[in-house]
Amino acid sequence: MTMRRVVGWSRGLVGRSILVVVAIVLMQLTASVAFYSAIDRQTLREDQARRIAELLVVGERVAGLAQADFDKVMTSHYLEAEVVALPPEGPPATRAGTAEANAIAEYLRRWEPGLAERPLRLWSESRPEGRDLVGVMGLKDGRWLTFRSRNFPRPWPIALRAVATTLVFSLACVALGAYALRQLGAPLRRLTEASRHVGETPPSPIVIEGPNDLVELGRAFNDMQRRISGLIEDQARAMEALSHDLRTPLARLTLAADYIEPEDIKTLVADNVGELDAMLRSLSDWLRAQHSASTAETVDLPSLIQGVTARWPDAVRYEGGKALAVATHRVPLEQALIRLVDNAVRFGGQARVRLVADGPDGPLIEVLDQGPGLTDEAMARIYEPFFRGDAARARDTGGFGLGIPTAERLIKRFGGKLVIGNRDGGGVSARIWPPVGTPSA
């Protein structure tokens, strides 16, 4: 489940935008590391070259004064200097310098061109405490001036501080960008949620705030759902009017059937007329459920359920508490329950209606029948109008395949939920989460 959420998030507009921002930040961070490292290395080399150049120029003059104590005069907290007859490392030509030391030597000669003719060699030495920059330079009197810069600083500490600053700033920008993108995506999420219920629930205009493009998109969506709702209502009302008008010739056929002979033909005509009339009534109820109106009110669910089950006193049993007040839509819920219980009794013989007051998603009403259950193919089409799950049986069970679709429309139109499924051990369960609302004052 977590992986699916991550994948879904990464495919969304906000998720992709944040990934692009993160990629840009990583590229900027990589470039900053390389840039700061190069600048830091060059700065340190120039700084070391300037210090050593000053040491060598001044040291050469001090070494010419015999009365001067050279070691005390030239040694500082960052450089140690000494004049010797021959350096312990041997002549400079025998000592190989590192690339960094050679680069510092080049900077040194640029700072003091007069040192270019002197024998000079720099190299680095590693110690447990750190790394030193060591060098020797020949003096005019044949002696050698040796010097050591202890704990020669690496470029990374300074570069890392600069990179850390860039990283903190970049993370702050990513967090700010993610917040801004999430706020920008909130109207799109509301549009997505509202689009899932277009045609199922009464049209409810959504308020879109933000850039002009999103505001215009919200207005266009509101206009679209009004048009769709109007088309659905017009279609439903036209079909209702047609079904109502068809009842007039059916009533005439019913009257005419009384004069038909013989008796078996009379019965046949009367039965078919009655079946057509029942079909038109079911169709009218299904169409009317698409645009029915209701106001939420406080309802005692046990009383409502027991009023429905009283229609089948010998076939339906209620299980649940005695009192539970819920703000819901009474008429749509009651009509949906009547159709579901009728369906359960019709195909299962008997049924149980159970009320679960403390379900994780709120009150739950279950209609459980004792039938054989449905095949996977039938279950996949259970909400289709005019589909009968008992297609293999005889038509003596009645019904026109509109009971469950009508119940689903009534429940979903006002924000409830209906789930049909097979029960373990046989039978079908219809689980209803009643639509909730705020009672009008």
Buried (B, 14 or more C-beta within 10 A) or exposed (E): EEEEEEEEEEEBEBBEBBEEBBEBBEEBBEEBBEBBBEBBBEEBBBEBBBBBBEBBBEBBEBBEEEEEEBEEBBBEEBBBBBBEEEBEBEEBEEBEBEEBBEBBBEBBBEBBEEBEEBEBBBBBBEEEEEBBBBBBBBBEEEBBBBBBBBEBBBBBEBBBEBBEEBBEEBEEBBEEBBEEBBEBBBBBEBBEEBEEBBEBBBBEEBEBEBEEEBBEBBEEBBEEBEEEBEEBBEEBBEBBEEBEEBBEEBEEBBEEBEEBEEEEEBEEBBEEBEEBBEBBBBBBBBBBBBBBEBEBBEBBBBEBBBEBBEEBEEBBBBEBEEEBEBBBBBBBBBBBBBBBBBBBBBBBEBBBBBBBBEEEEBBBBBBBBBBEBBEEEBBEEBBEBEBBBBEEEEEEEEBBBBBBBBBBBBBBBBBBBBEBEBBEEEBBBBBBBBBBBEEEE
